[in-house]
Amino acid sequence: MHGQRTVLFIDEIHRWNKAQQDGLLPHVERGDVILIGATTENPYFEIIRPLLSRSRVFRLEPLSDDDLRTVMERALADEERGLGRMPIEITDEAMAHLIRIADGDARTALNALELAALTTPPGDDGTIRIDLEAAQESIQQRAVHYDKGADEHYNTISAFIKSVRGSDPDAALYWLAKMIVAGEDPRFIMRRLLILAGEDIGLADPNGIVVASACAQAFEWTGLPEGLYHLALATLYLATAPKSNSVGAFFEARAEVERGESTVVPVHLRTSPQNPADDHPEYKYPHSFPNHYVEQQYLPDGLEGKRWYEPSDQGYEARIREWLERLRGSQ
């Protein structure tokens, strides 16, 4: 291949990857291959590393409203590659509608503009006048920018979860609506809400997981479209609930175990040597003491007094914090 340049387009990338991996292609000198293409897939996942390291990847962001207006105005004026040979007038309202619905996608805007020009009959003077009604007919439904299983899927669910965690119910409903309109699996969304109820709300509102679980079960019974009420109900309840991530203390305790510290159960916490069904004689039974509490060692030797769980001052957990402080201070 040395001495010539080969142009590869995006639909050939997977075959090129396979051929490179199988060693079926000859040695390629630097600069011999020009790879040109556009894709909705993430090239950092879809292209093999050797090829990616020799490529320059450009990420295309949605166009601004001004950019879309410029693109359509050029299309209306270009006689060779656009609609310049047709006598077209478009109202400001129609232009604004196409820009809003296109949502940063020039292809959507141009397709709608062309369809409006071709389907709108000319007036008595031969001029095609595209008004708001014609624009609405040419782009009847907004195509939601979404790619299940790829970047936009993860970006949108991330925005949804962060909105619920951030106690913004309106933003949470917006991202929820986007996912539903785009065809996301409602069970995937519900699963993420169940996780959030434990991770980000926890004991600040113990009913969070109760409501989320009940909504998940109700959704299974009702299905779509009525199940959207339960999905929205879980979203709103969790978004407006007090927040605490203190349940994450479990992972700190697990890390302590994984570090190899002593995990031997203290003698008094073991069962009775004579009868495994009975408590050890040295064990202090909390219900036999005031407030049903007695201070004794529950952690292994060397970890006495270690604390991982720190109750927050949010919601119901504030009561837990106060109760634990009162118990510990009583002895």
Order of alpha helices (4+ residues) and beta strands (2+ residues): beta-alpha-beta-alpha-alpha-alpha-beta-alpha-alpha-beta-alpha-alpha-alpha-alpha-alpha-alpha-alpha-alpha
